[in-house]
Each structure stands twice: as structure tokens, then as C-alpha cells.
Amino acid sequence: MRSPPTGRPAPTATPEVFARYRARLDRALREAVEGPDLPLYTMARYQMGWVDRAGNPVAGDRGKTVRPTLCLLMCEALGGNPDHALPAAAGLELLHNFSLVHDDIMDQDHSRRGRPTVWDVWGVPQAIDAGDLMHVLATLSALRGPPGPDGPLLAAEAVAVLARGCSRMTEGQHLDIAFESRDDVTLDQYLGMVDGKTAALIGTAFELGAVFAGNNRDVRSACREYGRTLGTAFQIRDDILGIWGEPETTGKPVGSDLMRRKKTWPVVHAWHHAAPADQARLHTMFQSRACAPDVADATAILERAGSREAAEAQVSQYQEASDAWLRILPVSAWGRAQLVEVARYIAQRAK
Amino acid sequence: MRSPPTGRPAPTATPEVFARYRARLDRALREAVEGPDLPLYTMARYQMGWVDRAGNPVAGDRGKTVRPTLCLLMCEALGGNPDHALPAAAGLELLHNFSLVHDDIMDQDHSRRGRPTVWDVWGVPQAIDAGDLMHVLATLSALRGPPGPDGPLLAAEAVAVLARGCSRMTEGQHLDIAFESRDDVTLDQYLGMVDGKTAALIGTAFELGAVFAGNNRDVRSACREYGRTLGTAFQIRDDILGIWGEPETTGKPVGSDLMRRKKTWPVVHAWHHAAPADQARLHTMFQSRACAPDVADATAILERAGSREAAEAQVSQYQEASDAWLRILPVSAWGRAQLVEVARYIAQRAK
């Protein structure tokens, strides 16, 4: 077993605040996925981890529900009633899951959270359609809005925030696909892609929380920036775990992202910073489709190039930038403590 | 050249009301597809028929824009200002086009309106993503809403109407895919599928018009039913044209839907009404993947089963049902005349 490099923080456990909203969020999500008795809705529930392919309830891995939890926490931290944000938070989780269903088709991934992906079970056409359904169910959930005379307006605002986040997400996804066939991507371009693909919806999560806490545009915008910086840290941590994560913790094989030739932050870093011979070897490994990349060799190249430490430093930079945004947010002392813990988890988690 | 059967109405020209809204609608659509300088937006504009694959403007076939035209016409017929409905009408056309982009992937269609499909040009992953972008741009456009204090509420209402129509559309799409591998579909089941896949968005078009004309729930609901019946007539006409349409008018080869083994209304009818030997031949033709179906043979089977006349009669039935809905709508005399002409065009068109 490799020992972690000096300075790497210990893995942190899932913060307790995730349990705080779980039951309510689960109810809101199940309400959002109600519909006629069609296998199409079974696919959506399967993706959410509630049922098996036959539609029978299962107690499986339902994902971390990071985004809606961040939304509800921010709402409460800003003095709002998180119950008012529930339908929008459920919509956000559905948006994320629709993107996963489509993402798995694009990447031809057969497995997610230990089960076959939706397209692997039902085929590509039905899976595209199931993703489209989940996309529109997200909108329909957010439209429910809170009770009271301001409800419809808040719902419309929430739908707008979700839609803007989703359009950024599709832009990031577009770049991610385009980068697959490119060998000259810079770290800046990579971070621009991450800002859309991953960070936008984390920004959306916090911004939505501020909408339902009744905050003005300045606070909403600061919340969004807070989320964007934290979301970038989240993705680079994901990239690190995809290469150096412990299989028994992540549930994925060693170097799984290298095996799949994913151009993650550490790889893009090594492209530009490894010694010339190593750079050439790495490029060849990522171009050749003849045989699987040598994971141990690629990992060694990345480590020689200092890409692991550089990625850790980049995570810390984004985490610090997000801390700066948090400092100016008008959150309660309880909320601040929770957000600090959640941010630490997101940036430093071990799975 | 085959002569048309007795009783078939003469092809009707595109009603003038389509020209009435074209320029305004085009502006609203272009505004809805504005975004950062990414090929992803080029894909959306390509699908809309505005640019070639390199992003250069073209003057090509932009489709009939049936749905937004119906929306704007209904709004004006009910005494509303169609300009107020423009962003939602543009959203409706984008929804329709997002579904076409995904549909072409599902059906593996290489060509649409005389050009390669989006996935054919940019590949499946980018095309899935481009469809997702167009879906969310539809929501963002509808959220713009009309000016005035009621604007945001009307926009929220429009987004809800669009989302409900879109969820019905995904349900219909789901059934359509499921039916591909089934040989026992009844005409009722087929019509249930059409009600979602095609008719729902036509219902949405008229309902949206009523929303922006300030009508109450009863009128909105009657408008939706009017559209659903007309939308079903529209689809069965499409099915007839896909088999018996004149190639020089439709731009598609003779019997193109039979060639692609599409289970359209006339085929489902013949399955249940052809003589036993013909039924068996038809089933074999639709099951075998070894060679292309014999279009002339299949057409002859359908004609012997009376499926063409039955389809024409079914169109007339739905057209009459839609006329009954139109009679109870509080539309102006001008509006009624326009709607009658449009309904006739939709149900009896030759392309």
C-alpha cells in the first residue's frame, strides 16, 4: 500500500448536515418523480437508486445528494426556511441525475454506483428519453414553489436559476467531449470546462438557497461564486481520487480514470510539466487505442512531474478562494460552521 | 404515377397566417439561441436551419414552425397580443427541435430536411448535449415573459404549460421506442402513443396562446383538447404521407416509412384488418432485418386491407372532433376563419 504524501489531509467523514435534510429531501424527490405507470418512470427511479430494473424497491447507494444538501443548508444558514426550498432542491438533484444518465451514454460507461447504467439496461434510445424526462421533471418540481403569495414568483426565480446553471452545464459538457480528441488543452481551458460541467450546478445550489432565504442579487451572486470556487475544488478532488483514490474507499479500481484515458487535471498538468520523454510517453498512451494504458507507468509519470502535489495545491487554492466568499456571506454562526465543515469535506474527501 | 383515390381532398397550400408571424418569431428564436462563442450553439443554429456546419448563414429549409404559429394565432384569435406570447412560442419551437435532435439519434436517421442530422455531423455525444442545451434554452426563452406587472407570473405559467407538454412528449416517445420491438400493438395503443409524442405539443401550442390572452382554466383546457385532437389528425396525415406521399412534394422517397419499417397507423391497421396471409407477410416483412422490405408489396397489402381509406377516415374523425372544440372557443370571427384554414391544412396537407 502506498503511503499518502506529506501534507495530505486525512480523509473526512460525511458531515452530519447531510442527514439533517435526508428524509425531507427524499420525500420531495419521490414526489417529483411521480407519474403514469410506465417503464420510463421506473428508469428515472432506478437512476435515483430507489428501485431495481423491475421496479422493486431496493436499499442501495443513492448518491451523496451533495447539491440539494448545499442548497438547503445555505437557505437555512441565511435564515430561510429550508422546507420552502425543497421542491427546487429536488429539481436540482434531478437535473444532476439527468446529466448523469446522458453522460453515461456519451462516455459509454456500463456501471455507476455499482449497478449497470440506465442505457446498459434499457438501451440508448430509452436512456436518452429517460434523461429528457428527468430534465423536465426537474423544472416541474421547482415550479411547485413554497406556499404564500410570493410562492409563484419564487418558483419562477428558482426555475431561472436552475436553467442558467443547466445551460452552463451543457456548455461544460460540450467542452469536455471536445477535449477528448484534443492533445493541446491547457490547464486554464480545463478549468473553464470544469467551471461549466461541475462548478455551475454547485453555484446553482447555493444561489437557490439564497433565493428562498429572500436575499438580494448581491448575496445571491456571492453565493453562486462561493459555489463555483468550491465546485472546482470538488472536481479536482474527484480527479485526484480517480487516479490515487483507495479502491476499497472509492469502490473503483486503482487508476480507473487513467485506464479510461480521462483527461483530468493531473494529466493535463503532466502534459505541460513532465520531462520531454515522459510527456511523449503520456501522449502516446492517451492516443493509442490498441491496448489499455499502463496505469502504473502513467501514475509514475504524473508523480515525477509533481502533478499530484500540484493538484492538491490547486484544490487548496480554490478552497481558500471559496473561504473568502464565505466570509462575506451574511450567514448565522451555526450556518458558517456547517458550511466550513461541508467545504472541507467536498475539497478533501476520500471518496 | 398513381392516381389519388376517390374522395381524397386536394392538397392545400400553407395558410397565409404562417407568414403573418414569421419575422417576429424568427427574431425571438434567434434571441433565444444567443450564447457564448461555442460550436455547441452552432449545432443548435444548424438544427434550426440558420447556418451550415461551419456556422455560416444559409437560406435553407427552416421547417414549418407549425407549433409556435398555432400558439400566436390562438393568442390573437382570443383577443390577446401575440407579441406577448413570442418568447414562449419560441420556447415551444425549441422544445420541438430539441426532441428532433434526440429523435434522430434514437432512430439513427442520417438526414433531416435535406441535410445531415446533428449527430451525423457532430457525433452522438455532442448531439445529445446539443439537444439538452436546446431543451434548457426553451425554458430560458419562455421565462422572459411579457412586459408589465403580470409578466413574471405569466412566464411561470408558460413554463409550466411547456413542461407538462414536454413530459407528455417524453412519455409518447418512450412508447414509440417500446412499440418498435412489439408486434401486438393495437390502434388504441398507437393513438395513445401519438397523443403524447405529437399531439401533446400541439395542445401545448393552443394552451399557451390562451395563457397569454388571459383566459381562464376552462378556455385553456378547451384549447389544449382542441390541439390534442388536431395533433392526432396531424400525425395520422404524416403517417399517410410517409407511405403514399408524392416524392416530388414530400422530398422523401416513395414509401419511405415502409422502407424504415415504421409502425405507423396504416401498418397497425393492416396488422389487424388484412387477410390472414397478408397479415403474415406484413409481420415477416417488419421482423426480418436481412433485407429491405418490398415497398410495393407492403403498399399493396395495406391497400387491400383498406388501410389507406381507414386512415383517411380516422383523420376526418379527429378533424371533426377538433372542429367541435373550436366551436366552443371564444375566438373572434377572423380568428375562427384562420383556425379553420390552419386545421384543414394540418389534417389535409400534401407535405
Chai-1 contact restraints between the chains, C-beta under 6 A:
chainA,res_idxA,chainB,res_idxB,connection_type,confidence,min_distance_angstrom,max_distance_angstrom,comment,restraint_id
A,L38,B,E171,contact,1.0,0.0,6.0,A-B,restraint_1
A,L38,B,H174,contact,1.0,0.0,6.0,A-B,restraint_2
A,L40,B,H174,contact,1.0,0.0,6.0,A-B,restraint_3
A,H102,B,I128,contact,1.0,0.0,6.0,A-B,restraint_4
A,M106,B,P125,contact,1.0,0.0,6.0,A-B,restraint_5
A,P125,B,M106,contact,1.0,0.0,6.0,A-B,restraint_6
A,P125,B,I177,contact,1.0,0.0,6.0,A-B,restraint_7
A,Q126,B,I177,contact,1.0,0.0,6.0,A-B,restraint_8
A,I128,B,H102,contact,1.0,0.0,6.0,A-B,restraint_9
A,D129,B,T170,contact,1.0,0.0,6.0,A-B,restraint_10
A,D129,B,Q173,contact,1.0,0.0,6.0,A-B,restraint_11
A,D129,B,H174,contact,1.0,0.0,6.0,A-B,restraint_12
A,D132,B,T170,contact,1.0,0.0,6.0,A-B,restraint_13
A,L133,B,T170,contact,1.0,0.0,6.0,A-B,restraint_14
A,H135,B,H135,contact,1.0,0.0,6.0,A-B,restraint_15
A,V136,B,A163,contact,1.0,0.0,6.0,A-B,restraint_16
A,V136,B,C166,contact,1.0,0.0,6.0,A-B,restraint_17
A,V136,B,S167,contact,1.0,0.0,6.0,A-B,restraint_18
A,T139,B,A163,contact,1.0,0.0,6.0,A-B,restraint_19
A,L140,B,A163,contact,1.0,0.0,6.0,A-B,restraint_20
A,L143,B,A160,contact,1.0,0.0,6.0,A-B,restraint_21
A,P152,B,L153,contact,1.0,0.0,6.0,A-B,restraint_22
A,P152,B,A156,contact,1.0,0.0,6.0,A-B,restraint_23
A,L153,B,P152,contact,1.0,0.0,6.0,A-B,restraint_24
A,A156,B,P152,contact,1.0,0.0,6.0,A-B,restraint_25
A,A156,B,A156,contact,1.0,0.0,6.0,A-B,restraint_26
A,V159,B,V159,contact,1.0,0.0,6.0,A-B,restraint_27
A,A160,B,L143,contact,1.0,0.0,6.0,A-B,restraint_28
A,A163,B,V136,contact,1.0,0.0,6.0,A-B,restraint_29
A,A163,B,T139,contact,1.0,0.0,6.0,A-B,restraint_30
A,A163,B,L140,contact,1.0,0.0,6.0,A-B,restraint_31
A,C166,B,V136,contact,1.0,0.0,6.0,A-B,restraint_32
A,S167,B,V136,contact,1.0,0.0,6.0,A-B,restraint_33
A,T170,B,D129,contact,1.0,0.0,6.0,A-B,restraint_34
A,T170,B,D132,contact,1.0,0.0,6.0,A-B,restraint_35
A,T170,B,L133,contact,1.0,0.0,6.0,A-B,restraint_36
A,Q173,B,D129,contact,1.0,0.0,6.0,A-B,restraint_37
A,H174,B,L40,contact,1.0,0.0,6.0,A-B,restraint_38
A,H174,B,D129,contact,1.0,0.0,6.0,A-B,restraint_39
A,I177,B,P125,contact,1.0,0.0,6.0,A-B,restraint_40
A,I177,B,Q126,contact,1.0,0.0,6.0,A-B,restraint_41
